[in-house]
Amino acid sequence: MHQSIYLASQSPRRAELLKQLGVRFELLLPQANEDAEALEIQLEGEASIDYVSRVTLAKLEAARVRLSKLNKPWAPILSADTTVAINTEHGELILGKPNNYEHALQILSELNGKTHIVHTAVAILPSADQSPLIRVSSSEVSFGKWSLEKLQAYVKTNEPMGKAGAYGIQGIGGSLIAKFDGSYSGIMGLPLFETSLLLDQIGIKFALTI
């Protein structure tokens, strides 16, 4: 049974959730010469659930290559990605991470008073010569109807930056949410149920391991 894994994610929330599961891990982050943002470019007409799965697997493959170049000992690699999408009259719209204050406000205005979907994919590469295993958690999140001033106040906290959909349910952004149906940890960025299933499937030790 494996005693630890590599986490190929820069998200402090994912690291926090893995610790909550009792998983021992080491960060395996992109190097300075890697263009990590390029992996997140959406393909034309791509559905949000296909997008999040593709990006997660691309991040996993990039991490596999990174590990081989670093000459570090092998351990299973875990990657994840979260995307937020909303249905509009023109079809599904994927709302990524905000580029700046104005973009964050634009995204939040799009979500304001509406229900959107959050997909989080989590994938594990058991060994260098095996195929990755992947699961997706999908949740519906409904925002209350807030004034422009309230949305501006939230953006000024700087919490929306670096987050898909420009909010964090675990922070001040949770106060914007009227209700949700699905996985709280999945909306945060790492669904504990799906992650536990993958860990158990490949024999990685965590809190519920007997």
Phi, psi and omega per residue, in radians:
M1 nan 2.328 3.128
H2 -1.198 2.487 -3.119
Q3 -1.685 -0.339 -3.104
S4 -2.719 2.957 3.135
I5 -2.390 2.999 2.947
Y6 -1.767 2.415 3.037
L7 -1.854 1.975 3.140
A8 -1.655 1.201 -3.122
S9 -2.710 2.451 3.095
Q10 -1.587 -0.004 -3.062
S11 -1.343 2.097 3.063
P12 -1.144 -0.440 3.128
R13 -1.208 -0.685 3.113
R14 -1.172 -0.700 3.094
A15 -1.093 -0.722 3.127
E16 -1.093 -0.732 -3.120
L17 -1.236 -0.626 3.073
L18 -1.127 -0.703 3.079
K19 -1.079 -0.641 3.122
Q20 -1.075 -0.579 3.111
L21 -1.392 -0.124 -3.128
G22 1.361 0.446 -3.122
V23 -1.590 2.316 3.015
R24 -1.465 2.272 -3.104
F25 -2.623 2.813 3.044
E26 -2.187 2.410 3.127
L27 -1.238 2.417 3.086
L28 -2.210 1.439 -2.952
L29 -1.650 2.718 3.106
P30 -0.984 2.488 3.095
Q31 -1.465 2.930 -3.066
A32 -1.055 -0.499 -3.103
N33 -1.544 0.055 3.130
E34 -1.670 2.453 3.075
D35 -1.739 1.419 -3.070
A36 -1.130 -0.577 -3.106
E37 -1.155 -0.504 -3.117
A38 -1.107 -0.469 3.140
L39 -1.184 -0.359 -3.032
E40 -1.689 0.137 3.120
I41 -1.221 2.261 -3.109
Q42 -1.405 2.431 3.037
L43 -1.438 2.584 -3.098
E44 -1.053 2.235 3.092
G45 1.325 0.126 -3.081
E46 -1.307 2.259 3.097
A47 -1.220 2.623 -3.042
S48 -1.071 -0.664 -3.121
I49 -1.236 -0.566 3.060
D50 -1.250 -0.679 3.125
Y51 -1.053 -0.883 -3.057
V52 -1.158 -0.590 3.101
S53 -1.205 -0.780 -3.135
R54 -1.101 -0.791 -3.115
V55 -1.118 -0.710 3.137
T56 -1.087 -0.772 3.129
L57 -1.196 -0.599 3.094
A58 -1.155 -0.702 3.093
K59 -1.126 -0.650 3.139
L60 -1.161 -0.740 3.129
E61 -1.162 -0.699 3.099
A62 -1.084 -0.657 3.125
A63 -1.212 -0.636 3.099
R64 -1.086 -0.797 3.119
V65 -1.099 -0.726 3.134
R66 -1.054 -0.779 -3.119
L67 -1.101 -0.721 -3.124
S68 -1.138 -0.604 -3.140
K69 -1.307 -0.484 -3.112
L70 -1.422 -0.174 -3.130
N71 0.983 0.642 3.081
K72 -1.594 2.750 3.123
P73 -1.115 2.600 -3.098
W74 -1.260 2.445 2.904
A75 -2.657 2.703 3.101
P76 -0.952 2.570 -3.112
I77 -1.975 2.349 3.091
L78 -2.017 2.335 3.032
S79 -2.324 2.825 3.139
A80 -2.700 2.789 3.055
D81 -2.643 2.549 3.138
T82 -2.138 2.384 3.067
T83 -2.344 2.589 3.136
V84 -2.020 2.333 -3.126
A85 -2.441 2.621 3.125
I86 -2.399 2.513 3.109
N87 -1.467 2.273 3.100
T88 -2.138 3.094 3.131
E89 -1.189 -0.265 3.116
H90 -1.759 0.123 -3.121
G91 1.935 -2.974 -3.094
E92 -1.269 2.367 3.131
L93 -2.080 2.105 3.079
I94 -1.503 2.230 -3.122
L95 -1.920 1.879 -3.073
G96 -1.510 -2.646 3.131
K97 -1.456 2.445 -3.123
P98 -1.219 2.519 3.121
N99 -1.481 -0.488 -3.083
N100 -2.839 -3.069 -3.110
Y101 -0.992 -0.854 -3.078
E102 -1.111 -0.701 3.133
H103 -1.150 -0.710 3.103
A104 -1.056 -0.766 3.129
L105 -1.128 -0.647 3.102
Q106 -1.105 -0.784 3.131
I107 -1.108 -0.815 -3.120
L108 -1.120 -0.611 3.098
S109 -1.161 -0.588 3.098
E110 -1.178 -0.631 -3.115
L111 -1.449 -0.384 -2.997
N112 -0.983 2.139 3.095
G113 1.303 0.190 -3.072
K114 -2.211 2.975 3.067
T115 -1.854 2.316 3.116
H116 -2.239 3.032 3.136
I117 -2.002 2.509 3.073
V118 -2.107 2.109 3.042
H119 -1.886 2.291 2.958
T120 -2.181 2.125 3.070
A121 -1.746 2.452 3.053
V122 -2.269 2.348 -3.085
A123 -2.351 2.586 3.106
I124 -2.272 2.382 3.010
L125 -1.806 1.864 -3.050
P126 -1.131 -0.715 3.121
S127 -2.676 2.904 -3.042
A128 -1.109 -0.425 -3.088
D129 -1.900 0.233 3.090
Q130 -1.896 2.820 3.083
S131 -1.386 2.600 3.127
P132 -1.235 2.688 3.045
L133 -1.894 2.389 -3.063
I134 -2.432 2.502 3.029
R135 -2.386 2.636 -3.134
V136 -2.184 2.319 3.036
S137 -1.852 2.294 -3.140
S138 -2.147 2.318 -3.108
S139 -2.352 2.643 3.032
E140 -1.837 2.308 -3.104
V141 -2.188 2.275 -3.136
S142 -1.970 2.121 3.055
F143 -1.440 2.545 2.925
G144 -1.241 3.019 3.105
K145 -1.664 1.925 -3.056
W146 -1.972 2.683 3.108
S147 -1.257 2.798 3.094
L148 -1.035 -0.656 -3.135
E149 -1.090 -0.674 3.124
K150 -1.170 -0.724 3.121
L151 -1.146 -0.694 3.100
Q152 -1.107 -0.709 3.129
A153 -1.096 -0.674 3.127
Y154 -1.167 -0.764 3.135
V155 -1.053 -0.636 -3.119
K156 -1.165 -0.306 3.068
T157 -1.262 -0.270 -3.126
N158 1.306 0.006 3.139
E159 -1.107 -0.603 -3.100
P160 -1.123 -0.391 -3.045
M161 -1.181 2.353 3.123
G162 1.435 0.108 -3.103
K163 -2.064 2.330 3.058
A164 -1.042 2.284 -3.117
G165 1.398 0.000 3.054
A166 1.109 0.561 3.034
Y167 -2.698 2.772 3.071
G168 -2.165 2.029 -3.085
I169 -1.125 -0.471 -3.087
Q170 -1.442 -0.093 -3.102
G171 -2.040 -2.563 3.124
I172 -1.055 -0.532 -3.132
G173 -1.035 -0.407 3.104
G174 -1.056 -0.444 -3.133
S175 -1.286 -0.251 3.111
L176 -1.443 -0.273 -2.979
I177 -1.634 2.136 3.119
A178 -1.342 -0.701 3.139
K179 -2.893 2.848 3.018
F180 -2.582 2.701 3.122
D181 -2.233 1.879 -3.122
G182 2.583 -2.460 -3.029
S183 -1.849 2.050 3.097
Y184 -1.059 -0.805 -3.138
S185 -1.176 -0.541 3.071
G186 -1.147 -0.707 3.095
I187 -1.157 -0.606 3.074
M188 -1.132 -0.620 3.119
G189 2.440 -0.099 3.083
L190 -2.665 1.752 -3.106
P191 -1.170 2.045 -3.041
L192 -1.138 -0.654 -3.129
F193 -1.108 -0.944 -3.117
E194 -1.117 -0.657 3.111
T195 -1.126 -0.730 3.117
S196 -1.086 -0.693 3.106
L197 -1.072 -0.743 3.138
L198 -1.174 -0.756 3.120
L199 -1.042 -0.777 -3.127
D200 -1.155 -0.654 -3.085
Q201 -1.093 -0.611 -3.101
I202 -1.876 0.185 3.004
G203 1.334 0.626 3.075
I204 -1.635 2.286 -3.071
K205 -1.225 2.277 3.013
F206 -2.568 -3.032 -2.943
A207 -0.970 -0.558 -3.080
L208 -1.689 0.108 3.128
T209 -1.208 2.252 -3.117
I210 -1.556 nan nan
